[in-house]
């Protein structure tokens, strides 16, 4: 793909990447390579939920109510 066409073909990719860079730098200031994937995961999580608005609480409520704890106490 020629460099001149990249901005026309994938404009949202460049916007998302620049937003991720800006958020990571503004929030964490010093990005350590071993934590970079976690920072990117957090950005993707927030980015994918930016339009939920009023439905966000209901979407969060479903996994909270349906969670089943597998932890069992051992007695004696």
PDB file with one MODEL, atoms N, CA, C and O in Angstrom:
MODEL        1
ATOM      1  N   UNK A   1       0.854  -1.167   0.000  1.00  0.00           N
ATOM      2  CA  UNK A   1       0.000   0.000   0.000  1.00  0.00           C
ATOM      3  C   UNK A   1       0.911   1.245   0.000  1.00  0.00           C
ATOM      4  O   UNK A   1       1.806   1.339   0.840  1.00  0.00           O
ATOM      5  N   UNK A   2       0.708   2.167  -0.892  1.00  0.00           N
ATOM      6  CA  UNK A   2       1.530   3.385  -0.902  1.00  0.00           C
ATOM      7  C   UNK A   2       1.228   4.264   0.304  1.00  0.00           C
ATOM      8  O   UNK A   2       0.090   4.317   0.772  1.00  0.00           O
ATOM      9  N   UNK A   3       2.243   4.948   0.801  1.00  0.00           N
ATOM     10  CA  UNK A   3       2.079   5.801   1.984  1.00  0.00           C
ATOM     11  C   UNK A   3       1.028   6.887   1.779  1.00  0.00           C
ATOM     12  O   UNK A   3       0.353   7.281   2.730  1.00  0.00           O
ATOM     13  N   UNK A   4       0.885   7.365   0.566  1.00  0.00           N
ATOM     14  CA  UNK A   4      -0.081   8.440   0.293  1.00  0.00           C
ATOM     15  C   UNK A   4      -1.518   7.978   0.495  1.00  0.00           C
ATOM     16  O   UNK A   4      -2.380   8.792   0.825  1.00  0.00           O
ATOM     17  N   UNK A   5      -1.794   6.695   0.305  1.00  0.00           N
ATOM     18  CA  UNK A   5      -3.159   6.168   0.382  1.00  0.00           C
ATOM     19  C   UNK A   5      -3.549   5.691   1.777  1.00  0.00           C
ATOM     20  O   UNK A   5      -4.724   5.420   2.027  1.00  0.00           O
ATOM     21  N   UNK A   6      -2.594   5.585   2.681  1.00  0.00           N
ATOM     22  CA  UNK A   6      -2.895   5.023   4.002  1.00  0.00           C
ATOM     23  C   UNK A   6      -3.940   5.861   4.735  1.00  0.00           C
ATOM     24  O   UNK A   6      -4.880   5.302   5.300  1.00  0.00           O
ATOM     25  N   UNK A   7      -3.804   7.168   4.740  1.00  0.00           N
ATOM     26  CA  UNK A   7      -4.757   8.034   5.428  1.00  0.00           C
ATOM     27  C   UNK A   7      -6.152   7.971   4.834  1.00  0.00           C
ATOM     28  O   UNK A   7      -7.136   8.172   5.546  1.00  0.00           O
ATOM     29  N   UNK A   8      -6.253   7.698   3.553  1.00  0.00           N
ATOM     30  CA  UNK A   8      -7.566   7.606   2.909  1.00  0.00           C
ATOM     31  C   UNK A   8      -8.232   6.264   3.183  1.00  0.00           C
ATOM     32  O   UNK A   8      -9.451   6.198   3.343  1.00  0.00           O
ATOM     33  N   UNK A   9      -7.449   5.203   3.238  1.00  0.00           N
ATOM     34  CA  UNK A   9      -8.008   3.857   3.372  1.00  0.00           C
ATOM     35  C   UNK A   9      -8.301   3.509   4.834  1.00  0.00           C
ATOM     36  O   UNK A   9      -9.332   2.906   5.132  1.00  0.00           O
ATOM     37  N   UNK A  10      -7.410   3.883   5.733  1.00  0.00           N
ATOM     38  CA  UNK A  10      -7.551   3.511   7.138  1.00  0.00           C
ATOM     39  C   UNK A  10      -7.531   4.729   8.073  1.00  0.00           C
ATOM     40  O   UNK A  10      -6.677   4.795   8.957  1.00  0.00           O
ATOM     41  N   UNK A  11      -8.437   5.685   7.904  1.00  0.00           N
ATOM     42  CA  UNK A  11      -8.351   6.891   8.739  1.00  0.00           C
ATOM     43  C   UNK A  11      -8.605   6.622  10.216  1.00  0.00           C
ATOM     44  O   UNK A  11      -7.947   7.226  11.063  1.00  0.00           O
ATOM     45  N   UNK A  12      -9.541   5.733  10.552  1.00  0.00           N
ATOM     46  CA  UNK A  12      -9.858   5.483  11.956  1.00  0.00           C
ATOM     47  C   UNK A  12      -8.763   4.727  12.680  1.00  0.00           C
ATOM     48  O   UNK A  12      -8.620   4.847  13.896  1.00  0.00           O
ATOM     49  N   UNK A  13      -7.992   3.951  11.943  1.00  0.00           N
ATOM     50  CA  UNK A  13      -6.869   3.246  12.561  1.00  0.00           C
ATOM     51  C   UNK A  13      -5.872   4.253  13.112  1.00  0.00           C
ATOM     52  O   UNK A  13      -5.403   4.112  14.242  1.00  0.00           O
ATOM     53  N   UNK A  14      -5.551   5.261  12.326  1.00  0.00           N
ATOM     54  CA  UNK A  14      -4.592   6.275  12.761  1.00  0.00           C
ATOM     55  C   UNK A  14      -5.137   7.099  13.922  1.00  0.00           C
ATOM     56  O   UNK A  14      -4.388   7.466  14.828  1.00  0.00           O
ATOM     57  N   UNK A  15      -6.401   7.384  13.902  1.00  0.00           N
ATOM     58  CA  UNK A  15      -7.015   8.132  15.002  1.00  0.00           C
ATOM     59  C   UNK A  15      -6.983   7.309  16.287  1.00  0.00           C
ATOM     60  O   UNK A  15      -6.650   7.834  17.350  1.00  0.00           O
ATOM     61  N   UNK A  16      -7.326   6.030  16.198  1.00  0.00           N
ATOM     62  CA  UNK A  16      -7.329   5.166  17.379  1.00  0.00           C
ATOM     63  C   UNK A  16      -5.919   5.000  17.939  1.00  0.00           C
ATOM     64  O   UNK A  16      -5.729   5.041  19.155  1.00  0.00           O
ATOM     65  N   UNK A  17      -4.937   4.814  17.072  1.00  0.00           N
ATOM     66  CA  UNK A  17      -3.552   4.656  17.533  1.00  0.00           C
ATOM     67  C   UNK A  17      -3.062   5.930  18.203  1.00  0.00           C
ATOM     68  O   UNK A  17      -2.437   5.867  19.261  1.00  0.00           O
ATOM     69  N   UNK A  18      -3.335   7.081  17.606  1.00  0.00           N
ATOM     70  CA  UNK A  18      -2.878   8.330  18.221  1.00  0.00           C
ATOM     71  C   UNK A  18      -3.601   8.593  19.542  1.00  0.00           C
ATOM     72  O   UNK A  18      -2.996   9.116  20.477  1.00  0.00           O
ATOM     73  N   UNK A  19      -4.890   8.237  19.636  1.00  0.00           N
ATOM     74  CA  UNK A  19      -5.614   8.385  20.902  1.00  0.00           C
ATOM     75  C   UNK A  19      -5.039   7.457  21.971  1.00  0.00           C
ATOM     76  O   UNK A  19      -4.915   7.849  23.131  1.00  0.00           O
ATOM     77  N   UNK A  20      -4.689   6.238  21.587  1.00  0.00           N
ATOM     78  CA  UNK A  20      -4.094   5.293  22.547  1.00  0.00           C
ATOM     79  C   UNK A  20      -2.764   5.814  23.053  1.00  0.00           C
ATOM     80  O   UNK A  20      -2.496   5.776  24.255  1.00  0.00           O
ATOM     81  N   UNK A  21      -1.929   6.299  22.150  1.00  0.00           N
ATOM     82  CA  UNK A  21      -0.632   6.849  22.556  1.00  0.00           C
ATOM     83  C   UNK A  21      -0.812   8.006  23.524  1.00  0.00           C
ATOM     84  O   UNK A  21      -0.149   8.066  24.560  1.00  0.00           O
ATOM     85  N   UNK A  22      -1.707   8.921  23.189  1.00  0.00           N
ATOM     86  CA  UNK A  22      -1.915  10.101  24.012  1.00  0.00           C
ATOM     87  C   UNK A  22      -2.448   9.711  25.385  1.00  0.00           C
ATOM     88  O   UNK A  22      -1.985  10.246  26.393  1.00  0.00           O
ATOM     89  N   UNK A  23      -3.406   8.797  25.450  1.00  0.00           N
ATOM     90  CA  UNK A  23      -3.969   8.395  26.739  1.00  0.00           C
ATOM     91  C   UNK A  23      -2.929   7.698  27.608  1.00  0.00           C
ATOM     92  O   UNK A  23      -2.845   7.967  28.807  1.00  0.00           O
ATOM     93  N   UNK A  24      -2.145   6.814  27.023  1.00  0.00           N
ATOM     94  CA  UNK A  24      -1.130   6.093  27.793  1.00  0.00           C
ATOM     95  C   UNK A  24      -0.071   7.052  28.316  1.00  0.00           C
ATOM     96  O   UNK A  24       0.327   6.965  29.477  1.00  0.00           O
ATOM     97  N   UNK A  25       0.383   7.960  27.473  1.00  0.00           N
ATOM     98  CA  UNK A  25       1.415   8.904  27.901  1.00  0.00           C
ATOM     99  C   UNK A  25       0.875   9.860  28.959  1.00  0.00           C
ATOM    100  O   UNK A  25       1.569  10.157  29.931  1.00  0.00           O
ATOM    101  N   UNK A  26      -0.354  10.347  28.783  1.00  0.00           N
ATOM    102  CA  UNK A  26      -0.932  11.279  29.756  1.00  0.00           C
ATOM    103  C   UNK A  26      -1.235  10.610  31.091  1.00  0.00           C
ATOM    104  O   UNK A  26      -1.095  11.235  32.142  1.00  0.00           O
ATOM    105  N   UNK A  27      -1.649   9.350  31.061  1.00  0.00           N
ATOM    106  CA  UNK A  27      -2.051   8.671  32.277  1.00  0.00           C
ATOM    107  C   UNK A  27      -0.862   8.096  33.033  1.00  0.00           C
ATOM    108  O   UNK A  27      -0.751   8.275  34.246  1.00  0.00           O
ATOM    109  N   UNK A  28       0.020   7.411  32.330  1.00  0.00           N
ATOM    110  CA  UNK A  28       1.066   6.648  33.000  1.00  0.00           C
ATOM    111  C   UNK A  28       2.445   7.301  32.927  1.00  0.00           C
ATOM    112  O   UNK A  28       3.340   6.895  33.668  1.00  0.00           O
ATOM    113  N   UNK A  29       2.644   8.270  32.086  1.00  0.00           N
ATOM    114  CA  UNK A  29       3.885   9.040  31.934  1.00  0.00           C
ATOM    115  C   UNK A  29       5.093   8.204  31.539  1.00  0.00           C
ATOM    116  O   UNK A  29       5.788   8.546  30.582  1.00  0.00           O
ATOM    117  N   UNK A  30       5.358   7.120  32.251  1.00  0.00           N
ATOM    118  CA  UNK A  30       6.512   6.280  31.970  1.00  0.00           C
ATOM    119  C   UNK A  30       6.005   4.875  31.663  1.00  0.00           C
ATOM    120  O   UNK A  30       5.594   4.153  32.571  1.00  0.00           O
ATOM    121  N   UNK A  31       6.031   4.490  30.413  1.00  0.00           N
ATOM    122  CA  UNK A  31       5.497   3.202  29.991  1.00  0.00           C
ATOM    123  C   UNK A  31       6.608   2.162  30.014  1.00  0.00           C
ATOM    124  O   UNK A  31       7.595   2.275  29.287  1.00  0.00           O
ATOM    125  N   UNK A  32       6.439   1.163  30.845  1.00  0.00           N
ATOM    126  CA  UNK A  32       7.404   0.071  30.900  1.00  0.00           C
ATOM    127  C   UNK A  32       6.970  -1.019  29.926  1.00  0.00           C
ATOM    128  O   UNK A  32       5.785  -1.345  29.859  1.00  0.00           O
ATOM    129  N   UNK A  33       7.901  -1.582  29.177  1.00  0.00           N
ATOM    130  CA  UNK A  33       7.549  -2.561  28.149  1.00  0.00           C
ATOM    131  C   UNK A  33       6.769  -3.771  28.677  1.00  0.00           C
ATOM    132  O   UNK A  33       5.916  -4.308  27.970  1.00  0.00           O
ATOM    133  N   UNK A  34       7.048  -4.200  29.893  1.00  0.00           N
ATOM    134  CA  UNK A  34       6.353  -5.392  30.405  1.00  0.00           C
ATOM    135  C   UNK A  34       4.876  -5.123  30.711  1.00  0.00           C
ATOM    136  O   UNK A  34       4.087  -6.060  30.830  1.00  0.00           O
ATOM    137  N   UNK A  35       4.503  -3.841  30.839  1.00  0.00           N
ATOM    138  CA  UNK A  35       3.106  -3.508  31.121  1.00  0.00           C
ATOM    139  C   UNK A  35       2.378  -2.931  29.910  1.00  0.00           C
ATOM    140  O   UNK A  35       1.199  -2.594  30.018  1.00  0.00           O
ATOM    141  N   UNK A  36       3.026  -2.808  28.788  1.00  0.00           N
ATOM    142  CA  UNK A  36       2.428  -2.180  27.614  1.00  0.00           C
ATOM    143  C   UNK A  36       1.156  -2.893  27.168  1.00  0.00           C
ATOM    144  O   UNK A  36       0.175  -2.234  26.823  1.00  0.00           O
ATOM    145  N   UNK A  37       1.152  -4.224  27.166  1.00  0.00           N
ATOM    146  CA  UNK A  37      -0.043  -4.959  26.730  1.00  0.00           C
ATOM    147  C   UNK A  37      -1.225  -4.673  27.648  1.00  0.00           C
ATOM    148  O   UNK A  37      -2.356  -4.563  27.175  1.00  0.00           O
ATOM    149  N   UNK A  38      -0.990  -4.553  28.934  1.00  0.00           N
ATOM    150  CA  UNK A  38      -2.077  -4.236  29.867  1.00  0.00           C
ATOM    151  C   UNK A  38      -2.630  -2.830  29.619  1.00  0.00           C
ATOM    152  O   UNK A  38      -3.838  -2.609  29.701  1.00  0.00           O
ATOM    153  N   UNK A  39      -1.735  -1.881  29.314  1.00  0.00           N
ATOM    154  CA  UNK A  39      -2.186  -0.532  28.994  1.00  0.00           C
ATOM    155  C   UNK A  39      -3.044  -0.540  27.733  1.00  0.00           C
ATOM    156  O   UNK A  39      -4.082   0.119  27.677  1.00  0.00           O
ATOM    157  N   UNK A  40      -2.607  -1.284  26.727  1.00  0.00           N
ATOM    158  CA  UNK A  40      -3.373  -1.359  25.480  1.00  0.00           C
ATOM    159  C   UNK A  40      -4.707  -2.073  25.681  1.00  0.00           C
ATOM    160  O   UNK A  40      -5.715  -1.693  25.085  1.00  0.00           O
ATOM    161  N   UNK A  41      -4.713  -3.110  26.523  1.00  0.00           N
ATOM    162  CA  UNK A  41      -5.969  -3.795  26.835  1.00  0.00           C
ATOM    163  C   UNK A  41      -6.968  -2.854  27.495  1.00  0.00           C
ATOM    164  O   UNK A  41      -8.156  -2.874  27.175  1.00  0.00           O
ATOM    165  N   UNK A  42      -6.478  -2.030  28.418  1.00  0.00           N
ATOM    166  CA  UNK A  42      -7.353  -1.066  29.083  1.00  0.00           C
ATOM    167  C   UNK A  42      -7.904  -0.053  28.083  1.00  0.00           C
ATOM    168  O   UNK A  42      -9.089   0.277  28.122  1.00  0.00           O
ATOM    169  N   UNK A  43      -7.051   0.439  27.188  1.00  0.00           N
ATOM    170  CA  UNK A  43      -7.515   1.391  26.187  1.00  0.00           C
ATOM    171  C   UNK A  43      -8.588   0.756  25.300  1.00  0.00           C
ATOM    172  O   UNK A  43      -9.617   1.377  25.032  1.00  0.00           O
ATOM    173  N   UNK A  44      -8.353  -0.480  24.844  1.00  0.00           N
ATOM    174  CA  UNK A  44      -9.333  -1.157  23.979  1.00  0.00           C
ATOM    175  C   UNK A  44     -10.652  -1.377  24.703  1.00  0.00           C
ATOM    176  O   UNK A  44     -11.720  -1.232  24.107  1.00  0.00           O
ATOM    177  N   UNK A  45     -10.587  -1.726  25.980  1.00  0.00           N
ATOM    178  CA  UNK A  45     -11.801  -1.919  26.765  1.00  0.00           C
ATOM    179  C   UNK A  45     -12.618  -0.635  26.810  1.00  0.00           C
ATOM    180  O   UNK A  45     -13.826  -0.645  26.573  1.00  0.00           O
ATOM    181  N   UNK A  46     -11.944   0.473  27.117  1.00  0.00           N
ATOM    182  CA  UNK A  46     -12.648   1.759  27.182  1.00  0.00           C
ATOM    183  C   UNK A  46     -13.137   2.214  25.807  1.00  0.00           C
ATOM    184  O   UNK A  46     -14.240   2.744  25.672  1.00  0.00           O
ATOM    185  N   UNK A  47     -12.306   2.000  24.797  1.00  0.00           N
ATOM    186  CA  UNK A  47     -12.659   2.419  23.446  1.00  0.00           C
ATOM    187  C   UNK A  47     -13.895   1.672  22.937  1.00  0.00           C
ATOM    188  O   UNK A  47     -14.752   2.272  22.289  1.00  0.00           O
ATOM    189  N   UNK A  48     -13.994   0.391  23.219  1.00  0.00           N
ATOM    190  CA  UNK A  48     -15.120  -0.413  22.746  1.00  0.00           C
ATOM    191  C   UNK A  48     -16.414  -0.117  23.495  1.00  0.00           C
ATOM    192  O   UNK A  48     -17.490  -0.480  23.019  1.00  0.00           O
ATOM    193  N   UNK A  49     -16.339   0.521  24.632  1.00  0.00           N
ATOM    194  CA  UNK A  49     -17.528   0.818  25.420  1.00  0.00           C
ATOM    195  C   UNK A  49     -17.883   2.291  25.434  1.00  0.00           C
ATOM    196  O   UNK A  49     -18.664   2.720  26.283  1.00  0.00           O
ATOM    197  N   UNK A  50     -17.339   3.075  24.528  1.00  0.00           N
ATOM    198  CA  UNK A  50     -17.548   4.522  24.560  1.00  0.00           C
ATOM    199  C   UNK A  50     -18.967   4.937  24.193  1.00  0.00           C
ATOM    200  O   UNK A  50     -19.372   6.051  24.528  1.00  0.00           O
ATOM    201  N   UNK A  51     -19.731   4.096  23.526  1.00  0.00           N
ATOM    202  CA  UNK A  51     -21.090   4.470  23.116  1.00  0.00           C
ATOM    203  C   UNK A  51     -22.172   3.766  23.926  1.00  0.00           C
ATOM    204  O   UNK A  51     -23.348   3.864  23.575  1.00  0.00           O
ATOM    205  N   UNK A  52     -21.822   3.069  24.982  1.00  0.00           N
ATOM    206  CA  UNK A  52     -22.841   2.340  25.751  1.00  0.00           C
ATOM    207  C   UNK A  52     -23.775   3.289  26.484  1.00  0.00           C
ATOM    208  O   UNK A  52     -24.975   3.027  26.569  1.00  0.00           O
ATOM    209  N   UNK A  53     -23.257   4.369  27.006  1.00  0.00           N
ATOM    210  CA  UNK A  53     -24.079   5.379  27.669  1.00  0.00           C
ATOM    211  C   UNK A  53     -24.931   4.817  28.777  1.00  0.00           C
ATOM    212  O   UNK A  53     -24.416   4.255  29.744  1.00  0.00           O
ATOM    213  N   UNK A  54     -26.245   4.966  28.640  1.00  0.00           N
ATOM    214  CA  UNK A  54     -27.179   4.543  29.682  1.00  0.00           C
ATOM    215  C   UNK A  54     -27.238   3.023  29.832  1.00  0.00           C
ATOM    216  O   UNK A  54     -27.607   2.531  30.898  1.00  0.00           O
ATOM    217  N   UNK A  55     -26.888   2.280  28.805  1.00  0.00           N
ATOM    218  CA  UNK A  55     -26.957   0.818  28.870  1.00  0.00           C
ATOM    219  C   UNK A  55     -25.773   0.213  29.620  1.00  0.00           C
ATOM    220  O   UNK A  55     -25.758  -0.991  29.874  1.00  0.00           O
ATOM    221  N   UNK A  56     -24.790   1.021  29.975  1.00  0.00           N
ATOM    222  CA  UNK A  56     -23.590   0.498  30.621  1.00  0.00           C
ATOM    223  C   UNK A  56     -23.905  -0.202  31.945  1.00  0.00           C
ATOM    224  O   UNK A  56     -23.359  -1.272  32.216  1.00  0.00           O
ATOM    225  N   UNK A  57     -24.762   0.372  32.761  1.00  0.00           N
ATOM    226  CA  UNK A  57     -25.092  -0.250  34.045  1.00  0.00           C
ATOM    227  C   UNK A  57     -25.773  -1.599  33.844  1.00  0.00           C
ATOM    228  O   UNK A  57     -25.438  -2.569  34.523  1.00  0.00           O
ATOM    229  N   UNK A  58     -26.720  -1.668  32.922  1.00  0.00           N
ATOM    230  CA  UNK A  58     -27.424  -2.932  32.667  1.00  0.00           C
ATOM    231  C   UNK A  58     -26.483  -4.003  32.125  1.00  0.00           C
ATOM    232  O   UNK A  58     -26.609  -5.175  32.481  1.00  0.00           O
ATOM    233  N   UNK A  59     -25.552  -3.614  31.277  1.00  0.00           N
ATOM    234  CA  UNK A  59     -24.595  -4.571  30.731  1.00  0.00           C
ATOM    235  C   UNK A  59     -23.645  -5.071  31.812  1.00  0.00           C
ATOM    236  O   UNK A  59     -23.204  -6.219  31.762  1.00  0.00           O
ATOM    237  N   UNK A  60     -23.325  -4.228  32.784  1.00  0.00           N
ATOM    238  CA  UNK A  60     -22.474  -4.629  33.891  1.00  0.00           C
ATOM    239  C   UNK A  60     -23.237  -5.497  34.888  1.00  0.00           C
ATOM    240  O   UNK A  60     -22.658  -6.394  35.500  1.00  0.00           O
ATOM    241  N   UNK A  61     -24.495  -5.243  35.048  1.00  0.00           N
ATOM    242  CA  UNK A  61     -25.319  -5.972  36.003  1.00  0.00           C
ATOM    243  C   UNK A  61     -25.458  -7.453  35.622  1.00  0.00           C
ATOM    244  O   UNK A  61     -25.460  -8.312  36.503  1.00  0.00           O
ATOM    245  N   UNK A  62     -25.571  -7.756  34.347  1.00  0.00           N
ATOM    246  CA  UNK A  62     -25.746  -9.142  33.895  1.00  0.00           C
ATOM    247  C   UNK A  62     -24.586 -10.040  34.338  1.00  0.00           C
ATOM    248  O   UNK A  62     -24.850 -11.077  34.945  1.00  0.00           O
ATOM    249  N   UNK A  63     -23.306  -9.700  34.068  1.00  0.00           N
ATOM    250  CA  UNK A  63     -22.240 -10.583  34.545  1.00  0.00           C
ATOM    251  C   UNK A  63     -22.134 -10.640  36.069  1.00  0.00           C
ATOM    252  O   UNK A  63     -21.744 -11.664  36.629  1.00  0.00           O
ATOM    253  N   UNK A  64     -22.482  -9.537  36.735  1.00  0.00           N
ATOM    254  CA  UNK A  64     -22.421  -9.554  38.200  1.00  0.00           C
ATOM    255  C   UNK A  64     -23.429 -10.534  38.789  1.00  0.00           C
ATOM    256  O   UNK A  64     -23.113 -11.259  39.732  1.00  0.00           O
ATOM    257  N   UNK A  65     -24.623 -10.556  38.246  1.00  0.00           N
ATOM    258  CA  UNK A  65     -25.681 -11.428  38.759  1.00  0.00           C
ATOM    259  C   UNK A  65     -25.442 -12.889  38.358  1.00  0.00           C
ATOM    260  O   UNK A  65     -25.765 -13.800  39.121  1.00  0.00           O
ATOM    261  N   UNK A  66     -24.889 -13.113  37.188  1.00  0.00           N
ATOM    262  CA  UNK A  66     -24.716 -14.490  36.706  1.00  0.00           C
ATOM    263  C   UNK A  66     -23.387 -15.124  37.118  1.00  0.00           C
ATOM    264  O   UNK A  66     -23.124 -16.272  36.758  1.00  0.00           O
ATOM    265  N   UNK A  67     -22.552 -14.412  37.854  1.00  0.00           N
ATOM    266  CA  UNK A  67     -21.256 -14.950  38.285  1.00  0.00           C
ATOM    267  C   UNK A  67     -21.466 -16.062  39.294  1.00  0.00           C
ATOM    268  O   UNK A  67     -22.255 -15.929  40.229  1.00  0.00           O
ATOM    269  N   UNK A  68     -20.744 -17.173  39.095  1.00  0.00           N
ATOM    270  CA  UNK A  68     -20.818 -18.291  40.023  1.00  0.00           C
ATOM    271  C   UNK A  68     -19.450 -18.480  40.651  1.00  0.00           C
ATOM    272  O   UNK A  68     -18.458 -18.690  39.954  1.00  0.00           O
ATOM    273  N   UNK A  69     -19.407 -18.406  41.960  1.00  0.00           N
ATOM    274  CA  UNK A  69     -18.152 -18.549  42.668  1.00  0.00           C
ATOM    275  C   UNK A  69     -17.786 -20.028  42.750  1.00  0.00           C
ATOM    276  O   UNK A  69     -18.580 -20.830  43.242  1.00  0.00           O
ATOM    277  N   UNK A  70     -16.610 -20.398  42.283  1.00  0.00           N
ATOM    278  CA  UNK A  70     -16.139 -21.785  42.301  1.00  0.00           C
ATOM    279  C   UNK A  70     -15.291 -22.089  43.524  1.00  0.00           C
ATOM    280  O   UNK A  70     -14.861 -23.227  43.714  1.00  0.00           O
ATOM    281  N   UNK A  71     -15.048 -21.086  44.349  1.00  0.00           N
ATOM    282  CA  UNK A  71     -14.210 -21.267  45.527  1.00  0.00           C
ATOM    283  C   UNK A  71     -14.971 -22.011  46.604  1.00  0.00           C
ATOM    284  O   UNK A  71     -16.111 -21.662  46.911  1.00  0.00           O
ATOM    285  N   UNK A  72     -14.361 -23.024  47.178  1.00  0.00           N
ATOM    286  CA  UNK A  72     -14.970 -23.789  48.261  1.00  0.00           C
ATOM    287  C   UNK A  72     -14.035 -23.764  49.455  1.00  0.00           C
ATOM    288  O   UNK A  72     -12.819 -23.880  49.305  1.00  0.00           O
ATOM    289  N   UNK A  73     -14.615 -23.610  50.654  1.00  0.00           N
ATOM    290  CA  UNK A  73     -13.817 -23.634  51.881  1.00  0.00           C
ATOM    291  C   UNK A  73     -13.539 -25.077  52.271  1.00  0.00           C
ATOM    292  O   UNK A  73     -14.390 -25.953  52.120  1.00  0.00           O
ATOM    293  N   UNK A  74     -12.341 -25.307  52.769  1.00  0.00           N
ATOM    294  CA  UNK A  74     -11.963 -26.635  53.238  1.00  0.00           C
ATOM    295  C   UNK A  74     -12.049 -26.601  54.776  1.00  0.00           C
ATOM    296  O   UNK A  74     -11.374 -25.801  55.424  1.00  0.00           O
ATOM    297  N   UNK A  75     -12.862 -27.455  55.332  1.00  0.00           N
ATOM    298  CA  UNK A  75     -12.984 -27.523  56.800  1.00  0.00           C
ATOM    299  C   UNK A  75     -12.209 -28.730  57.310  1.00  0.00           C
ATOM    300  O   UNK A  75     -12.267 -29.816  56.733  1.00  0.00           O
ATOM    301  N   UNK A  76     -11.485 -28.517  58.400  1.00  0.00           N
ATOM    302  CA  UNK A  76     -10.818 -29.587  59.128  1.00  0.00           C
ATOM    303  C   UNK A  76      -9.862 -30.317  58.389  1.00  0.00           C
ATOM    304  O   UNK A  76      -9.245 -31.241  58.919  1.00  0.00           O
TER     305      UNK A  76
ENDMDL
END
